[in-house]
Each structure stands twice: as C-alpha cells, then as structure tokens.
C-alpha cells in the first residue's frame, strides 16, 4: 500500500513539473524574437526541470542538411555551426520520417553518431529522445535530449516524447 501511495505521489510530482516546465517555456517563447536566445532558454528549462541533459535543436537551413542552432549542457560542437546530413544519424531519421524516436541506450545504437565527441563509456545507459519540429505536415527540424539513468527510478519515454512534442 505504501508503494502505491509513493508511486501516485511521484506521478503527481512529475505532472506538476511538466506543467511548470510548459508554463516557463511558453513565457520564453512569447517574450523574445531572438530565436537562438529563445532556443537556449527553452533547452535550459527542459534540462533544469526534467532531469534531461545534452539538449539540442537542429533546423533545416538548406535542403538535405540540418544545422544545430542551439545546444546545452556539456555538448561541444567546436564553437562552429554544426551541419548534419539528413541521410545519416538519428536526427536525420527523425526528420525524414517525421516521427519521434527513442533510443533507450545510445551506446548500443549503431545509427547514433557521437557528434559531441563524448567518451563512449559515458554513453552507457544514456537514452536519447528526439522529436520532429513541424509546421503542419512539414518537418523543419529536430528537438532532442539525452536522458541519463535515473538512479533506478523508472523513466517514462512516452511522457518525454509527449512533452517534447508539445514544446517542438
């Protein structure tokens, strides 16, 4: 009985954090026309409130290419605009299919391109969640985060996808 009560309390706490996160993001998006600044602020909110890491937003600027327009945490793209080919990698797959994608353990996914240059050992157990950024049916980009193992606490990838899709 005690476990059921604790589980309901954790679920309610997660829902409250999600609502606060969406509220904070809506304030950011309605207060600035500076797109790169807004992207960084939105990613910062996601990372702060939801235990997510390595957030990135990639947008199509030229046919067949995704440009990373904002990234947070210890993601390092060498200080230059990183260009991803649409035909390669997970982000390209999300953009081409127009569908969200979850990789429960990026260390075991051959399609995951380690563009940040992280030590592969650091990727063990890290999940990737990416969703398309759409206007109507057209995919304009990808919003993605990494989700680190949560100390044995279960993570709902369905909730992550739903929340990121709302933000995207």
Secondary structure, DSSP 8 states (H G I E B T S, - for coil): -HHHHHHHHHHHHHHHHHHHHHHHHHHHHHH---HHHHHHHHHHHHHHHS-EEEEEEEEEEETTEEEEEEE-SS---TTS--EEETTSHHHHHHHHHTS-EEES-GGG-TT---TT---GGGGTT-EEEEEEEEETTEEEEEEEEEE---TT----HHHHHHHHHHH-
